[in-house]
Amino acid sequence: MNPHDDGSAATAALMSEYLDRITEMLETIRADEAGAVHRAARLIADQIARDELVYVYGPGGHSNLAAQEVFFRAGGLVHISAILDEGTLLSSGALRSMAMERTPGYATVVMRDNRIGADDLLVLVNAYGINAALIDAALYARQAGATVIGVSSRDHAESTAPDHPARHPSGANLHDLVDVHVDTKVPVGDAVLSVDGVPENIAAISTFVNAYVLNSVVAAATAELARRGTTPPVWRSGNAPGGDSQHATFLGRFQDRVRWL
């Protein structure tokens, strides 16, 4: 072993491999899913043109990050209302989160509590597209007359055994239940790197692709509204000059409508 080798070259190689996997997947999504992103963006633009909210729910520990990614976000649309129910948030306990996302009927209560109904638009995002909370949310929203956009991995869902304990009792996949689906291409297991001597893959990818898809949809919806001659309300960073005063112009309209503001 070279005493002058601190391992930084190996670390750089690992970082490069991870970056390659991320950019390869993002490029595949851009090439394959632009049409679906456009359709989702038009639904969001239609909703905002009517001055209605866009609900985003990511039932699942890290899938909640996707809902938070586009909520109250610099450069994001003010009309986006994340459903940040404590049940599946990791901040309430990781094992509790996993148990709740696997509990049939739980998300039905969440949807009812957030009054999801006819004429609402709901974005459901989850890396795997199968869990009980996710499927219950989609089924409830459809029955209530809401329009649903799904963001998940088709391959991961279709590769998961029908009797997997995370699945909804119906065995349904999110991509079969929604009005528009954007495929995030997340591989089975999520983690994408292998290291000699480590039996499990490492370095998950779903957070990157979920953020890319959702921010792309929001950006395309914003551009669509601009093309229609509408100037949509967009958040400025509170850490940027004038951020707080800009926020104040929206809070009077939205603070009582957006539950987690």
BELBELUR-V391627 format. One line per field, one symbol per residue. ss: DSSP state (~ for helix, > for strand, _ for the rest). phi: phi as a letter, one per 20 degrees, with the letter a starting at -180 (. if undefined). psi: psi as a letter, one per 40 degrees, with the letter a starting at -180 (. if undefined). A space follows every 50 residues. Layout:
ss: ???
phi: ???
psi: ???
This chain:
ss: _______~~~~~~~~~~~~~~~~~~~~~~~~~~~~~~~~~~~~~~~~~~_ ___>>>>______~~~~~~_______>__>>>___~~~_~~~_~~~~~~~ ~____~~~~~~~~_______>>>>>_____>~~~~~~~~~~~~~__>>>> >>_~~~~~~_______>______~~~___>>>>_______>>>_______ _>>>_~~~~~~~~~~~~~~~~~~~~~~______>________~~~~~~~~ ~~~~_______
phi: .ffeeenfffffffffffgffffffffffgfedgfffffffffffgffge ldfdecccfqgeffffffgddldgndffffcfedffgdfffeofffgfff feegnffffffffelfbgmeccddcagdmcffffffffffffffnfecdd caefffffeeggdfffffgfmfdgfeddfccdeemffgnmfcdccgndfd fcmfcffffffffffffffffffffffendeffcfegfeegmffffgffd ffedfeeegef
psi: hheeheedddddddddddddddddddddddddedddddddddddddddde fiihhhhghicedddddddehfhheihdehhihfhddehdeehddddddd eehheddddddddefhaheihhhhhhddfeiddddddddddddeeihhhh hihddddeehideheeiideeiideeeidhhhheehihedieiihhehei iigieddddddddddddddddddddddeehhihhhiheeihedddddddd dddededhde.
